[in-house]
Amino acid sequence: MITSFPPSKVSRRSTSVSPHDDATLTLASLNCESDASSHDFELPLEQRMQRILETTIEFHFSPEFDDPEAASDILDAIDSSASTTNAGRSKPKNGVTPPAGTPPYLADLYAFPLLTRAQEHQLFRKMNYLKYRADLLRRQLSTSKSPGSLCDRIEKKLSDALHIRNRLVQCNLRLVVSIAKTIARDLSEMDEMISDGNMPLIRAVEIFDFERGTRFSTYATWAIRHFLYRSSTKMSRQQKRFVTSQQLTIDVHPDAANASDDVCTQGMESQPCTQLLDHLDDRSRSIVALRFGLGKARRPHKFREIALKWGVSTERARQLFTKAIDRLQHECTSQQSV
């Protein structure tokens, strides 16, 4: 059973989900998140203490964690698949050659070899032990005569635990891709699913019970597949509400029903459609233009690209697009009834 200790009403998880939307960005964001944790040491002491007290630390407790003699065995165990550097960082000795035809943006995933059962158990054991010890130290923070030194120790343990979590995620990112391939109906949907699948993978690493003897891939596969099937169903419902550029053009230009996509795109940029877009606010108009590749957009953009441009989540970008299209359909119907 996972143990969670939020000692403050305002809680912040010690780990956070990556905001980036593809596998390559996930690798980069995990590294950036690890580097950001090291900057905690540069904050004023009061801010450091407040940040630690507001952090929710989750871990699976094992009775051996209270055994002083077990500490060296847990912390000093040698990982034969990686060379450990400072702050608990791990670098794989060698990766795996990507299969033929692997897209370049997915090739980086093969830099991290899959873990054996023993390596996997060792990493989860160490990560949970570090968070457990950090939580014990944090309970002493309010009464400590040397809070600065204690903060150093707590932050070091949380930072080391974060590096281990990142390595576990990196070594299992290929699992998200393989599952997405079996569910997605096209390449565009697969890209979206890889983006969405990173979130349950990170969460699965954080709450996996390593003492049950189950391989992490078994648990993570269920978690990711369940999340993606639910996401796919939701996506299908949303797509029923979406209007393609050709459909919207036909509403305004009935003669374009048999036109080519290029002609329809030109129709979207015609005066009637431009007038329709004027009914939208600047952000909604930009989102529609990006999605359909209108004007300066030059090409249709994926929702994750739109999300990055506007600083929102992929799901929020979809919602804004849907709302904008509903508005355009309403205005189009109103004009045709006049």
N, C-alpha and C positions, 0 to 999 in steps of 0.2 A: 504493500500500500504506500502510495506516494505521500511524503510529508511536506507540508508547506507552512512556512512561518512568516506571515506578514505582520511585523510588530507595529505597524503604523496604519492609520486609516487611509492614508494616501500611499498606495502601493505601486511599485514599478518592478516588473519582472527583471531578474538578473540577466535574462537573455531576451532578445527581441527578434521578431520575424523580419526577414529581409524584405525591404520594400521594392526591390528590383524584380524584373519580370521574366528573365530568361536564365538558363543554366549558367551561362558564362558570367553574367552579372552577379549571380548568386555566389560564385566562387570569389569574385572581387569584393562583394559586399561582406562576406564572412571575414575576409582578411582585414577589411577596413574596420569592421566592428571590433575585431580583436585588437587592432592598433589603437582604436579609440579608448578601449578600456585602460590602456597604459597611461593615458593622459589624466586619469583620476588622481594620480599621485601629485599632479601639479596644481590641483585645486587648493584653496584655503582649507584649513583643518575643519572649520565649522561646516562648510559645504560638503566636504568628504563624509563627515559623520552623518549629516542629514541624508545624503545620497545612500549611504549604507543602510541606515535605519528605514528608508523608504523602499528598499529592495526586497522583493519577495524571493526567497530562496527555496526552491523545490528539490527534493532528493528522495531516493528510496533508501531507507535505513536498513543496515545489516548489523546483526549483533557483534560481528567482528570489529566494527568501527570503534567500539568502546574498549577494545583490547589494545593496550599500549604496544604490545609485542607485534601486533599485526600491521602497525603503521609503516614500518620500513618495507615490509613485504608488498604492501599496496602501492606505496609511492616509488619504490626503487625497482619495481619489476621491469625487466628489459623488454622493450618492444622490438622484435627482430625485423619488423617491416619498415621501421623509420628511425631516423637519427634525430634525437631530441636536442633542440637548441634552447636558448634562454627563454624564460617565461613559459615553458611547457610547449613551445611550438614544435611541430613535427613535420618533417619533410620526407616523402616517400623515397626510398632508395631507387626504385625504378617503377615506371608505370607500365601500362599495357598498350600494345599497338592497337589503335582504333580499327574496327572492321572496315573493309573497303566500302566506299560510298558514304562514310560518316560525314555529315556537314561540318565545316571548319569550326563553327561556333559550339559544336558538341564534342569536338576532339579533345578539348582540355579536360573533360570529365575522366578520360582514361589515364590521366597523369597520376591518379590515385588508385592503387591496386585494391581489390576487394580484400576484406579482412577475414582471417580465419576465425573459427569459433573462439579459440583461446585469446587471440588478440582483441576480439570484440568484447569478450567478458572482462578482460583486463582494463580496457579503456572505460567501459561503463562503471566498473567497480571504482576506479580511481576518480572519475568525474563526480560520482555521488559521494565518495568519501571526502573530497575536497570541499564540496558544498556543505556537507554535514559539519566539518570542522570550522568552516567559515561562520556557520550559524551559531555554533557554540561560542566562538570568540565574540561575535556580535552581541550576545547576551551580556557580555562583560563590559561593553563599551561605555555604558552610562556611569559605571562605578570605577572605571580604570583611572589610575593616576598617570598613565602614559598613553592617552588616546591616540596620539600621532603614530606611535609604534604599533599599536593594536590595529589601527586603520591600515597601515602598511601590510600587516599580516593577513587581514581579511581580504583586502583588495588583491593581494598576490594569489590567494587561494581561489577567489572567484575568477580571476583572470586565467589562471591555469585551467580551471574547470571549463571556461569558455573556449579556450584553445582546443581542448579535448572534444568538446561538443562540435566545434567546427570541423575537426578532422573526421569525426563520425559521419557528419552530414556529407562532407566531400567524398568520402569513400562509398557513399550510397546514392549519390545523385543519379548514377546510371539506372538505378531502380525506378526512379520517376520516369525517365525516358522510355524504358521498356514497357511500363504499364500504360503510359500515354499512347504508345503506338498501337496497343490492342484496343483502345477505346475510341480514339479520335477517328473522325470520318474523312478528314483531309489534313493537309500539311498545316494550314492556318490554325485549325482547331488543335492540332497536336502542339503547336507552339504555345497556345493559350494554356493547354493542360500542363505542359512542362512548367510554365510559370506558376500556375495554381498549385501544382503538386509539390512544389518546394516547401510550402507552408506546413502541410501535414507531416512532411518528412522531418522538418526541424522540431515540430512539436512532439513527434514520436520519439526522437532522440532524447528529448528533455524528460519524458515521463516513462520511458521503457523500464520495466522491472527485470533487471539483469539476473536476479536470483532464481527465476522460475525455470531456467534451463532452456528457454525457447530462443531460437536464433532471432536476431533483430530483424532480419529480412522478412521473416514470416509475419511478425507483428506489423512491420512498416508496410508490407504489401497490402495487408488488409486495410490499414488506416488510409493509405494513399488511394487505393482502388475505391473504397467507400466514399471518400471525399470527391474524387474525380467523377464517379458515376452520378453523385448528387449534383455536382457542378455542371455535368453534361446535360442532365435533365433540365436544370434551371436555364442553361444556355439555349436549349431547344425551345423552351417556352418563350424566351426573349426573342429568339430569331423569328418566331411567328409574327411578332409585332414589328420587326424591322422592315424597312422599305428599301429596295435597291435603287440605285440611280436610274435604272431603266424604268422601274415601276412609277417612280415619281415623275419622270419625264413624260410617260404615257398619260398620267393624270392631267398634265398641263398641255401636252401635245399628243392628242389621240392618234395622229398620223404616224407617230414614231413607233407604233406597236411592233412593226416588222423591221425596224432599223437596227443597225449594228451597234455594238457597245460604244464604239467611237462616236457615232452619231448621237447616241443617247447622252454620252458625256458632254458633247457639245450642247445638247439640248438643255442639260442641267445648268449650263453657263449662259443660256439665252436670257433675254430680258424678263419673261414671265417668271422663270425660276429665280432669277436674281431678285426680283421684287418680292417673291415669297420669302427668301432668306432675310430680307430686310425686316421681317416681322420677328426675328430672333434677336436676342441680345448678343453682344460681341463674342462671348465665350461659346455659346451654343452655335452661332454661325461658324466660328472657327472649327469647332468639333465636326460639324457636318461637312465642311469643306475638306478637312483632313481625311475624314473617313471615305469620302467619295473621290478624293484627288482633284478637287476643283481649284481653279485659280493658281495661286503661288504654291499650293501643296504639290502639284505636278503628278503625284501618284497617290493611290489609296493607301492610307496608313492603318496599321493594326491598332487595336484598342490600347495595348500596352505602350505603344509609341505616343498615342494621344495623351495617355495618363502621365507619362514622363514629362511631356511638354507643359501640361497644366498643373503638375504637382499633385495629382489625385491618384487614387487606386484604380486598377484596371476595371473593377466592378463599378466604381463611381463614374468612370468614363462611359461605360455602357449605359448606365442609367441616364446620364445627361444626353447622350445621343438619342436614346429612345424617347425621352421627353421632347427633344427638339423635333424629331420626326413626327411625333403625335401632333405637335403644334403645326407643322407644315401641312400634314394631312387635313387638319381642321380648316386651315386657311384655304387650302386648295378646294375642299368641298364647298366652302362658303362662296368662293369665287365662281365655281361652276353652277351653283344654284341661283346666282344673280341673273 
